[in-house]
Amino acid sequence: MTTTDMDFGPALNGVLDTVDRWQEQGHYPLFPVISEPLGTRARLADGRMVTVFGSCDYLGLSRHPAVVGGAVEAIERFGTHCYGTQPVGGYTELHQSLEHSLAEFFGKPATALFPTGMQANIGVLTTLAGPADAVLSDQLNHGSITMGGRLSGARLLTFRHNDLDDLAVKLTEAADARRRIIVVDGLFSADGDFAPLAGIADLADRHKALLIVDEAHAGGTVGPRGRGVAELLGVLDRVDVVTGTMSKAFASTGGFACGSHRAMRLVRHSAGAYLLSLGLAPATVGASLAAVHVATAEGASLRARTAANAKALRERLQEAGVNIGASAAHVVLVHIGRIDDAARIATRLLENGLLVNPLFPPAVPIGGARLRIGVTSAHSEAEIAAAADALVSALAS
């Protein structure tokens, strides 16, 4: 038997059936092929121009001369490749400088770099948690957190989204665990809201639990110095580990974890997601390092512009009666419900020149399909207004 005629089982066959149905109906919204990125605009492979509101380049740094220059200079100095994994040859002066810069940026003693933000979450959780422990995870956390919890072998307890009472119940249930680890997104990419970190930190203290916060979508964009939701809510010093990614506000790729010297030393010598993967390519490290420097020097104005743009879009959508749920920042979620409706609307928007991100299960709960709109500092007032009009029109038809 080959994969051509293989029965993959009801769940996976259902995925294939859904994809087939969308393609037959002309409502397939995934894998748009971009031939030329132009900031907030992009040319698709078929020649169409679209306005991009599906971007995570929140500070608009991917075209910043210093960031582009950082990548070019890194290639000229180090080439395109590292000798090996970071412990045995894949760790350059650039990697070291980026770790130091990230630790300073996020106000933590030390940093460990990972190939991706996903691997950072998996690496940290599989290092700090084991079969005798309990991982307590918000139900709308990024999937990599759930994966890390499961791979650690710990008891994985999921609490209702942003529900402190349910978290308290789950912590009591885990009282017999050797170690309790609470892990949450700072800014949730599936709902666009903030975690109630002050209350979560209080519960962590009361139950002697570790607290890990993934600031992937908030790092660089939220807080007085861009340190994320934990800084915004005044609890950064009570967070044991901050994880994140360079692929959002820092306009590159790669992941990181920031924490104590002891915890990061343990991660460097124990995390399979760190030890078993090649070091980040020099170009991405050079771009990331430059982006952190720009975010330090120019971040206040860029964050203010991003926040103002996001507020303008949220207000326009709310005035038009669009359901954006609890969206509170630059990640704006338009709630749809059925996956077929979300696919149809996203496809129609793309045909009309607006690129957004449709979210389907398992990224969101069943029956909770939605559109994710990424607002950046580079969007103009005209683009914000046009995007709101296009969304309202697509939802009404």
Helices and strands as residue ranges (DSSP letters): H 10-25, E 34-38, E 41-44, E 49-52, H 65-78, G 86-88, H 93-106, E 110-114, H 117-128, E 134-138, H 143-152, E 155-159, H 164-173, E 180-185, H 197-206, E 210-214, H 229-232, G 236-238, E 241-245, E 255-259, H 261-270, H 272-275, H 282-319, E 331-337, H 339-351, E 354-355, E 357-359, E 369-374, H 381-396
